[in-house]
């Protein structure tokens, strides 16, 4: 049976996941659908069927998803946009025969999506004697005065700080507080930066009486790792691949016992099924949590080089199939280069 699988608005790297699913070891055939509001979306080139989707949110978007599934006889839906809300409406998709690759616990999805709520949950676990992972020192603020107090308290002992939104993806909104950012050498010598001075940040935040919750936290200056995790439908961890972010675009698939233990403890406590990602960064030799993503990460295709086809295996688990024991290959170092992709072409050749 050929299966229709749909990816809604995703990162461009979803193109790698589409290819991994298409070229799966079981030779299962798929018709891959992709949608995005931008008609020039690069991953359309990797889809069998593609179209633009409306730039809407909330309940209206849920209805669009349901309609798309019905009209296109979708068997498997892999959402990124509105994945938290979709997890709260799974029964609507189940009623039309669609399997959705998302954690079915909407409350858990919402908590994991909120960095402050996730940190608080982990701190509560530690108070009960269940230590999972170290949390950076942090405070939540939503006005300029709170930001000022948090900065003064957290920056004692010359601790370097950073800020980021409580809810957000990737590096959106992330800034390192560095007072050198307002100097002439900084302007002349820095091509691009995520740095901002305290005074500039405070001046910007003072323009509004209140703003969305913002985390002020210690900056972690060690190596950063993404831990890509595969779990069965019950949340039992099947494998975890620590992926070290080296200089530039260098990535290393590393066997790191401490990080794998973090993944194991996280799985036991929260039971996130199918596929999820834990991001940590070291400081003074201690891995501290950045965030958890209850979905496929943007760099998951690098972890797949460990001979683990995460996207396809997650689909198999979603459909109720069992996996053979997994034996990831560690010790790999990888990188990537840009590759041009033709989005459209017109024959303008001229005979001379």
HELIX and SHEET records of a PDB file:
HELIX    1   1 UNK A   14  UNK A   22  1                                   9    
HELIX    2   2 UNK A   42  UNK A   46  5                                   5    
HELIX    3   3 UNK A   58  UNK A   71  1                                  14    
HELIX    4   4 UNK A   83  UNK A   87  1                                   5    
HELIX    5   5 UNK A   90  UNK A   95  1                                   6    
HELIX    6   6 UNK A  106  UNK A  113  1                                   8    
HELIX    7   7 UNK A  115  UNK A  127  1                                  13    
HELIX    8   8 UNK A  144  UNK A  154  1                                  11    
HELIX    9   9 UNK A  156  UNK A  158  5                                   3    
HELIX   10  10 UNK A  179  UNK A  182  5                                   4    
HELIX   11  11 UNK A  184  UNK A  189  1                                   6    
HELIX   12  12 UNK A  198  UNK A  205  1                                   8    
HELIX   13  13 UNK A  257  UNK A  270  1                                  14    
HELIX   14  14 UNK A  300  UNK A  303  1                                   4    
HELIX   15  15 UNK A  304  UNK A  306  5                                   3    
HELIX   16  16 UNK A  310  UNK A  318  1                                   9    
SHEET    1   A 5 UNK A  49  UNK A  52  0                                        
SHEET    2   A 5 UNK A  30  UNK A  36  1                                        
SHEET    3   A 5 UNK A   3  UNK A   7  1                                        
SHEET    4   A 5 UNK A  76  UNK A  78  1                                        
SHEET    5   A 5 UNK A  99  UNK A 100  1                                        
SHEET    1   B 7 UNK A 134  UNK A 135  0                                        
SHEET    2   B 7 UNK A 286  UNK A 293  1                                        
SHEET    3   B 7 UNK A 274  UNK A 283 -1                                        
SHEET    4   B 7 UNK A 224  UNK A 231 -1                                        
SHEET    5   B 7 UNK A 237  UNK A 245 -1                                        
SHEET    6   B 7 UNK A 251  UNK A 254 -1                                        
SHEET    7   B 7 UNK A 332  UNK A 334 -1                                        
SHEET    1   C 5 UNK A 138  UNK A 141  0                                        
SHEET    2   C 5 UNK A 214  UNK A 218 -1                                        
SHEET    3   C 5 UNK A 161  UNK A 165 -1                                        
SHEET    4   C 5 UNK A 175  UNK A 177 -1                                        
SHEET    5   C 5 UNK A 195  UNK A 196  1                                        
END                                                                             
